[in-house]
Amino acid sequence: MNQYCVGVDVGGTTVKCGIFTLTGVLMDKWEVPTRKEEDGKYILPDVADALKKRLCEKGIERTDIEGIGIGVPGPVEPNGYVHVCVNLGWHDHWPAKEMQELMGGRIRCAVGNDANVAALGEMWQGGGKGHANLVMVTLGTGVGGGLIIDGQIIAGVHGAGAEIGHIQVRDGEQEACNCGGHGCLEQVASATGIVREAKRNLAASDEASTMRAFGDALSARDVCDCAKAGDPLAVKTIDTSMYYLGRALATISMVADPEIYVIGGGVSRAGQYLIDLVKKHYVDYTPILTKKADIVLATLGNDAGIYGSAKLVLTN
């Protein structure tokens, strides 16, 4: 009888793996280096070898495994096809099929975009537990997103659903986003965007600021810490970034009407201070909603991907 499921979160540096009970208890986790040479052809074989070894050490038969879920950093079409994962070197790839073959063809496998499966993980055992309709926003180097409706990932017909970071929110932006657009949410609400906004504010003002002491090494965490301490330019910076995030979430609510937003990623370590700012601006732009979505912090941290990948195979 199947007792376990496996979550695999493929990142550009390491692949995180976890073995779970079917009820979501994490039994074991480990990492495998991401070998990207030769178009990433060693990535999944390395994962399969490590998983086989782990199962053997724990005395778990492959027949005890319900399935293996895989989260990858790129769009995934509904049939499991991955056109490209730039950070891995993959092109025209079928990760679930390859993993199934590597495991001897006897274990069911499923694949999803890493941001989407992280959202699924937070719904299953994290900040969104108890809610079947949620949006996760990850504020890191960029801005990622995942949309869950009725417990199912909404990935879109081309796998590009919930690309929240590339919602255009700011008119007049001269710098280009990594996507080629201008004024994307990612350009102002990500860690990179917050630092850029802070440096712009510092350059445009002669006002004293504790942020100046950091020079070119200024980080988003520094900006948040300075804002919490009351530095006016830092407060202005964070408020601007969270204004655009709150407005973007309000726009999403007019389309998806989720129960809850879960905010994760490195920037979210600023905690409730950040959430309160987002809520303030979200409320301003959702006057039509008498019942507004809650906005909370993610709780699974870097494990959200393995939780969500494991859950993915249970929902497919």
RODO-2510 file (C-alpha; in nm, 4 decimals, decimal comma):
residues 316
     n   res          X          Y          Z
     1     m     0,0000     0,0000     0,0000
     2     n     0,1307     0,3436    -0,0920
     3     q     0,2457     0,5347     0,2157
     4     y     0,4768     0,8061     0,0853
     5     c     0,5230     1,0685    -0,1827
     6     v     0,8346     1,2528    -0,2952
     7     g     0,8854     1,6217    -0,3694
     8     v     1,1692     1,7449    -0,5908
     9     d     1,2424     2,1177    -0,6259
    10     v     1,4922     2,1793    -0,9064
    11     g     1,6936     2,4969    -0,8570
    12     g     1,9843     2,6489    -1,0453
    13     t     2,2359     2,5600    -0,7734
    14     t     2,0857     2,2665    -0,5872
    15     v     1,7941     2,0269    -0,6169
    16     k     1,5982     1,9934    -0,2928
    17     c     1,4304     1,6590    -0,2300
    18     g     1,1913     1,5371     0,0384
    19     i     1,0051     1,2223     0,1346
    20     f     0,6588     1,2825     0,2836
    21     t     0,3749     1,0825     0,4261
    22     l     0,0537     1,1146     0,2285
    23     t    -0,0784     1,3453     0,5012
    24     g     0,2058     1,5929     0,4551
    25     v     0,4555     1,5003     0,7260
    26     l     0,8126     1,5567     0,6067
    27     m     1,0088     1,2402     0,6880
    28     d     1,3430     1,3257     0,5332
    29     k     1,5024     1,5887     0,3104
    30     w     1,8334     1,6367     0,1336
    31     e     1,9956     1,8264    -0,1519
    32     v     2,1718     1,7275    -0,4724
    33     p     2,4042     1,9645    -0,6628
    34     t     2,2527     2,0881    -0,9891
    35     r     2,4923     1,9786    -1,2634
    36     k     2,4019     2,2020    -1,5572
    37     e     2,6778     2,0966    -1,7948
    38     e     2,5784     1,9421    -2,1279
    39     d     2,2376     2,1106    -2,1250
    40     g     2,1527     1,9813    -1,7795
    41     k     2,1358     1,6172    -1,8852
    42     y     2,2730     1,4951    -1,5508
    43     i     2,0219     1,6729    -1,3267
    44     l     1,7409     1,4191    -1,3104
    45     p     1,9672     1,1110    -1,3251
    46     d     2,1544     1,2487    -1,0220
    47     v     1,8237     1,3005    -0,8405
    48     a     1,7004     0,9515    -0,9278
    49     d     2,0251     0,7916    -0,8084
    50     a     2,0132     0,9851    -0,4802
    51     l     1,6462     0,8945    -0,4287
    52     k     1,7046     0,5249    -0,4915
    53     k     1,9874     0,5283    -0,2384
    54     r     1,7736     0,7112     0,0185
    55     l     1,4816     0,4723    -0,0203
    56     c     1,7151     0,1768     0,0199
    57     e     1,8699     0,3231     0,3368
    58     k     1,5241     0,3736     0,4868
    59     g     1,3905     0,0375     0,3813
    60     i     1,1183     0,1929     0,1675
    61     e     1,0114    -0,0057    -0,1377
    62     r     0,9346     0,1779    -0,4600
    63     t     0,5903     0,0221    -0,4453
    64     d     0,5347     0,2215    -0,1235
    65     i     0,5708     0,5484    -0,3183
    66     e     0,2506     0,7095    -0,4462
    67     g     0,4456     0,9308    -0,6822
    68     i     0,7164     1,1891    -0,7403
    69     g     0,6389     1,5548    -0,8016
    70     i     0,8917     1,7863    -0,9644
    71     g     0,9038     2,1654    -0,9565
    72     v     1,1124     2,3317    -1,2287
    73     p     1,2136     2,6964    -1,2885
    74     g     1,0236     2,7575    -1,6101
    75     p     0,6818     2,7367    -1,7765
    76     v     0,5241     2,3914    -1,7834
    77     e     0,2454     2,3135    -2,0253
    78     p    -0,0543     2,1092    -1,9018
    79     n     0,0801     1,7946    -2,0713
    80     g     0,4105     1,8221    -1,8831
    81     y     0,6138     1,9636    -2,1702
    82     v     0,8872     2,2142    -2,0844
    83     h     0,9949     2,4224    -2,3816
    84     v     1,2851     2,5832    -2,1986
    85     c     1,4375     2,6232    -1,8520
    86     v     1,7081     2,8795    -1,9132
    87     n     1,8738     2,8377    -1,5732
    88     l     1,9071     2,4616    -1,6219
    89     g     2,0005     2,4440    -1,9897
    90     w     1,6881     2,2412    -2,0699
    91     h     1,5164     2,2680    -2,4087
    92     d     1,2243     2,0593    -2,5355
    93     h     1,2133     1,8531    -2,2199
    94     w     0,9677     1,6108    -2,0554
    95     p     1,0892     1,5936    -1,6914
    96     a     0,8115     1,3734    -1,5518
    97     k     0,8528     1,1142    -1,8281
    98     e     1,2304     1,1114    -1,7818
    99     m     1,2034     1,0682    -1,4051
   100     q     0,9533     0,7875    -1,4441
   101     e     1,1893     0,6062    -1,6788
   102     l     1,4841     0,6617    -1,4442
   103     m     1,2837     0,5095    -1,1592
   104     g     1,2043     0,1998    -1,3621
   105     g     0,8685     0,3098    -1,4981
   106     r     0,6766     0,1972    -1,1918
   107     i     0,6310     0,5289    -1,0101
   108     r     0,3888     0,7969    -1,1274
   109     c     0,5493     1,1398    -1,1774
   110     a     0,4155     1,4911    -1,2267
   111     v     0,5823     1,8242    -1,3045
   112     g     0,4923     2,1881    -1,2431
   113     n     0,6428     2,5346    -1,2405
   114     d     0,8403     2,5981    -0,9218
   115     a     0,6435     2,9079    -0,8187
   116     n     0,3139     2,7279    -0,8723
   117     v     0,4168     2,4249    -0,6704
   118     a     0,5466     2,6492    -0,3910
   119     a     0,1970     2,7973    -0,3756
   120     l     0,0546     2,4458    -0,3582
   121     g     0,2917     2,3674    -0,0721
   122     e     0,1841     2,6738     0,1255
   123     m    -0,1797     2,5750     0,0666
   124     w    -0,1145     2,2188     0,1842
   125     q     0,0947     2,2723     0,4969
   126     g     0,1960     2,6394     0,5133
   127     g     0,0548     2,9891     0,5498
   128     g    -0,2423     2,9095     0,3278
   129     k    -0,3412     2,5851     0,5012
   130     g    -0,7176     2,5490     0,5165
   131     h    -0,7756     2,7561     0,2015
   132     a    -0,8419     2,6083    -0,1415
   133     n    -0,8240     2,9399    -0,3278
   134     l    -0,5041     3,1366    -0,2845
   135     v    -0,2346     3,3362    -0,4535
   136     m     0,1274     3,3117    -0,3471
   137     v     0,3690     3,5945    -0,4189
   138     t     0,7416     3,5357    -0,3792
   139     l     0,9509     3,8483    -0,3299
   140     g     1,3088     3,7511    -0,4028
   141     t     1,5568     3,8565    -0,6678
   142     g     1,2490     3,8713    -0,8867
   143     v     0,8777     3,8421    -0,8125
   144     g     0,7226     3,4997    -0,8602
   145     g     0,3636     3,3914    -0,8289
   146     g     0,1334     3,0941    -0,8043
   147     l    -0,2445     3,0744    -0,8370
   148     i    -0,4515     2,7971    -0,6779
   149     i    -0,8259     2,7721    -0,7462
   150     d    -1,0339     2,4966    -0,5861
   151     g    -0,7122     2,3270    -0,4805
   152     q    -0,5725     2,3117    -0,8339
   153     i    -0,2830     2,5020    -0,9893
   154     i    -0,3959     2,7396    -1,2627
   155     a    -0,0970     2,7393    -1,4959
   156     g    -0,2598     2,8683    -1,8132
   157     v    -0,2633     2,7094    -2,1564
   158     h     0,1037     2,7932    -2,2173
   159     g     0,2234     2,7447    -1,8608
   160     a     0,2691     3,1186    -1,8040
   161     g    -0,0223     3,1744    -1,5661
   162     a     0,0354     3,3790    -1,2484
   163     e     0,3449     3,5578    -1,3810
   164     i     0,2660     3,8228    -1,1220
   165     g     0,6088     3,9815    -1,1406
   166     h     0,5457     4,0915    -1,4962
   167     i     0,2174     4,2693    -1,4424
   168     q     0,2774     4,6241    -1,5669
   169     v     0,2163     4,8606    -1,2749
   170     r     0,4310     5,1669    -1,3309
   171     d     0,4001     5,4041    -1,6235
   172     g     0,7017     5,6008    -1,7387
   173     e     0,9658     5,3490    -1,6289
   174     q     1,2696     5,3930    -1,8554
   175     e     1,4707     5,0898    -1,7475
   176     a     1,3795     4,7579    -1,9044
   177     c     1,2756     4,4561    -1,6998
   178     n     1,4517     4,1238    -1,7604
   179     c     1,1408     4,0202    -1,9530
   180     g     1,1874     4,3132    -2,1934
   181     g     0,8943     4,5123    -2,0574
   182     h     0,8930     4,8411    -1,8688
   183     g     0,7283     4,9113    -1,5348
   184     c     0,6820     4,5500    -1,4235
   185     l     0,5975     4,4777    -1,0598
   186     e     0,9274     4,2899    -1,0374
   187     q     1,1139     4,6133    -1,1080
   188     v     0,9837     4,7794    -0,7934
   189     a     0,8721     4,5136    -0,5428
   190     s     1,1513     4,2549    -0,5703
   191     a     1,4669     4,2723    -0,3599
   192     t     1,6482     4,4086    -0,6636
   193     g     1,3702     4,6588    -0,7274
   194     i     1,3656     4,7821    -0,3687
   195     v     1,7388     4,8513    -0,3807
   196     r     1,7045     5,0323    -0,7134
   197     e     1,4196     5,2428    -0,5749
   198     a     1,6217     5,3263    -0,2647
   199     k     1,9244     5,4318    -0,4666
   200     r     1,7056     5,6520    -0,6843
   201     n     1,5611     5,8190    -0,3766
   202     l     1,9066     5,8713    -0,2287
   203     a     2,0385     6,0194    -0,5534
   204     a     1,7432     6,2579    -0,5839
   205     s     1,7720     6,3951    -0,2290
   206     d     2,0316     6,5581    -0,0047
   207     e     1,8396     6,4366     0,2998
   208     a     2,0378     6,2494     0,5636
   209     s     1,9709     5,8765     0,5587
   210     t     2,1127     5,5783     0,7418
   211     m     2,0990     5,3936     0,4094
   212     r     2,3908     5,5999     0,2778
   213     a     2,6342     5,4176     0,5048
   214     f     2,5874     5,0961     0,3055
   215     g     2,7007     5,2487    -0,0234
   216     d     2,6840     5,0161    -0,3221
   217     a     2,6433     4,7180    -0,0873
   218     l     2,2936     4,8338     0,0130
   219     s     2,0513     4,5382     0,0241
   220     a     1,6741     4,5094     0,0422
   221     r     1,7127     4,3866     0,3994
   222     d     1,9097     4,7015     0,4839
   223     v     1,6357     4,9180     0,3341
   224     c     1,3670     4,7351     0,5309
   225     d     1,5657     4,7592     0,8550
   226     c     1,6225     5,1315     0,8027
   227     a     1,2523     5,1816     0,7289
   228     k     1,1526     4,9980     1,0468
   229     a     1,3865     5,2293     1,2365
   230     g     1,2059     5,5307     1,0910
   231     d     1,4497     5,6504     0,8244
   232     p     1,2314     5,8787     0,6045
   233     l     1,3856     5,7850     0,2685
   234     a     1,3754     5,4156     0,3543
   235     v     1,0115     5,4483     0,4624
   236     k     0,9343     5,6213     0,1333
   237     t     1,1091     5,3453    -0,0601
   238     i     0,9306     5,0547     0,1070
   239     d     0,5961     5,2299     0,0978
   240     t     0,6330     5,2870    -0,2768
   241     s     0,7253     4,9235    -0,3386
   242     m     0,4378     4,7931    -0,1283
   243     y     0,1992     5,0422    -0,2881
   244     y     0,2591     4,8823    -0,6259
   245     l     0,2363     4,5334    -0,4786
   246     g    -0,0908     4,6142    -0,3020
   247     r    -0,2321     4,7615    -0,6216
   248     a    -0,1272     4,4528    -0,8190
   249     l    -0,2957     4,2236    -0,5656
   250     a    -0,6120     4,4324    -0,5908
   251     t    -0,6073     4,3822    -0,9677
   252     i    -0,5649     4,0069    -0,9221
   253     s    -0,8609     4,0017    -0,6816
   254     m    -1,0822     4,1535    -0,9482
   255     v    -1,0041     3,8514    -1,1683
   256     a    -0,9398     3,5526    -0,9387
   257     d    -1,1069     3,6587    -0,6091
   258     p    -0,8835     3,4399    -0,3861
   259     e    -0,9449     3,3784    -0,0176
   260     i    -0,5890     3,4613     0,0822
   261     y    -0,2558     3,5951    -0,0406
   262     v     0,0578     3,4279     0,0938
   263     i     0,3723     3,6407     0,0740
   264     g     0,7087     3,4630     0,0742
   265     g     1,0655     3,5076    -0,0446
   266     g     1,3603     3,6843     0,1132
   267     v     1,1947     4,0253     0,1266
   268     s     0,9089     3,8796     0,3320
   269     r     1,1492     3,8397     0,6238
   270     a     1,0626     4,2026     0,7010
   271     g     0,7555     4,0393     0,8554
   272     q     0,4311     4,2010     0,9643
   273     y     0,5674     4,5491     0,8931
   274     l     0,5655     4,4625     0,5236
   275     i     0,2277     4,2875     0,5355
   276     d     0,0622     4,5862     0,7011
   277     l     0,1846     4,8171     0,4247
   278     v     0,0617     4,5844     0,1505
   279     k    -0,2771     4,5531     0,3217
   280     k    -0,3132     4,9301     0,3470
   281     h    -0,2725     4,9784    -0,0264
   282     y    -0,4670     4,6648    -0,1166
   283     v    -0,7646     4,7915     0,0801
   284     d    -0,7480     5,1299    -0,0960
   285     y    -0,7873     4,9618    -0,4343
   286     t    -1,0582     4,7076    -0,3458
   287     p    -1,3553     4,9232    -0,2358
   288     i    -1,5956     4,6931    -0,4220
   289     l    -1,4996     4,3921    -0,2098
   290     t    -1,6931     4,3678     0,1154
   291     k    -1,5048     4,0475     0,1987
   292     k    -1,1406     4,1081     0,1231
   293     a    -0,8738     3,8420     0,0872
   294     d    -0,6430     3,8069     0,3840
   295     i    -0,2730     3,8743     0,3312
   296     v    -0,0325     3,6626     0,5371
   297     l     0,3293     3,5532     0,5499
   298     a     0,4442     3,2220     0,4046
   299     t     0,5657     2,9755     0,6673
   300     l     0,7481     2,6972     0,4803
   301     g     1,0482     2,9014     0,3672
   302     n     1,2778     2,7184     0,1267
   303     d     1,0848     2,3945     0,1818
   304     a     0,7691     2,5228     0,0089
   305     g     0,8865     2,3781    -0,3217
   306     i     0,9328     2,0223    -0,1979
   307     y     0,6020     2,0325    -0,0092
   308     g     0,4221     2,1572    -0,3179
   309     s     0,5923     1,9137    -0,5527
   310     a     0,4907     1,6249    -0,3275
   311     k     0,1329     1,7532    -0,3132
   312     l     0,1332     1,7965    -0,6911
   313     v     0,1508     1,4243    -0,7479
   314     l    -0,1384     1,3700    -0,5036
   315     t    -0,3636     1,6159    -0,6884
   316     n    -0,2935     1,4896    -1,0426
***
